[in-house]
Amino acid sequence: MPKHSPLDIKYECLLLKKEEARLAAALSTVRSQLNDLLPIFSLPPEILEEIFEICVSWLYSCQKPKHRLAWTQVCSSWRRISLNSSRLWRRIDLCDARFAHEFLVRSKQAPLSIVTSSPLKMTTDDLARHAGRLKSIDLFLFPDDLAHLFESIGPNLSTLDSLSLKIPPVSSPLSLTLSFPNIRRLILDCVAIKWQSCANLTHLSLRGLTSEFCPSIAELHGLLERSPYLEYLRLESLLPLAGEAVTRRPISLVHLREMIVSGQPSVVGSLLQGLYLSPQTRLSLFAPLSDGLHTMLPDGLPFLNAIDVDTLRLSRHSAHFLRYRAEAWSEDATKILFSISSSRPLANGVCNSLARLPQLNLARMTKLELNTGVITDLPQKALDSLFADLCDVEELCVAFNDLGDLLRVLQTLQPATAQVYLPRLRRLSFSRPADLWWQFSENWLPSIIECLQTRLRFQPPVTGPHIEWLQFYRCGGMSETCLKVLENLVDRVESFDAIPLRVRN
């Protein structure tokens, strides 16, 4: 073999490396060409439209993009797909004159949704010509601007099925003498319309209407009767003009998922009379109660059957009835089936009404939660009555309160049955949310021990249920010594936050 000089070897290596680089580049080009032929590298127009629709939604978010239509400038293919897709341009912001005009042209014959991002400026140029395509209206405008808009488009709204109108609270309410027979979703804030024209609604929300503009109870009943498939109802601060009550046949709203009503007790009571809701409907009432709940609802709660709740949460200004298996002090709104809130203390009125509401199956109420300060509003007699009515309660949760009356009742025999109150009670917990219950052991531990001892004497474990589980959340002073004393009286003691978790069996 011929020998190569070091110079020849170096030169040959250089040539081979150049050839290697050329082949690698060629291979990369071939691979790129192959990848370009794969579906993932060439998304179909339908997928791109979905992506572009997300980009369009950003135009109406709180933080608008700096380059609002940038995706239409990426390449000719993207621009062609964008301009040919009419559904991308169907939402029109009347506060942006340039975009509004361009979007109206690009939307072609697609159904339109018009919105306003601010009540300070608006353009209605060319909108009247497209009124027949309006499917959704969501506006926040001053009354004069709103009236002017509907003067131009009002007679041509046959395709409209969603209407949301709001005027600034500094303005007086506005009444539009227009009919919207095809509306399914209606949200009005300080705006009134022809109530008789509304039918077949699935969503209704009214707010901020004075007596002059608020629909009467008869008009509301008529509207609800014409909307048997209503799913959501919110009537805030109802102020109908006083008038003679109208007797109507029962109105069934079995598809209603949530109902929220606020107003004077007489108004709320009149509205609910004759309504029949599904036992699964979440009902929230806001009324300044001065008497018992049963005086506002003489026929009971507006449910077709007994509602499926097992927990009563009683607070100074509210009462919540929760579904089965709700955690103590749970704030999950889906667990609350019925609630009543009042600017006045209502605990006493609710306690006096429980046995008069047939839709509440008190035998299934197994948990009672007494929120901060509520015992202050309950006279001894009311507390006795509450515990007598809820005789099947197994769990009692008590937040920051004066526990004197509570512990006295728990170790007292009922005159009618010669049993202790809450005879099935098994679990007792004390807590102070978001703070420490200072000097808890010093103030209440002796009374708790006395209560437990008395209940054991009246109702020994061998004769039936007894308190077997104590829990203390953020209760100050619950030392090791305190816990050991309680271990002799119950099966299990837990203490959280004040000292490390302890579980004793």
PyMOL commands that set and color helices and strands:
alter all, ss='L'
color gray80, all
select helices_A, chain A and resi 6-36+39-41+45-60+70-73+76-84+86-89+97-106+128-133+143-156+195-197+217-225+265-272+293-296+333-335+347-351+354-356+362-364+374-377+380-389+404-410+440-458+461-463+480-487
alter helices_A, ss='H'
color red, helices_A
select strands_A, chain A and resi 91-93+112-115+134-140+162-166+174-175+185-189+191-192+203-207+232-238+251-253+258-263+275-277+282-286+309-314+318-323+336-341+367-370+395-398+427-431+469-473+492-496+502-504
alter strands_A, ss='S'
color yellow, strands_A
deselect
rebuild
show_as cartoon
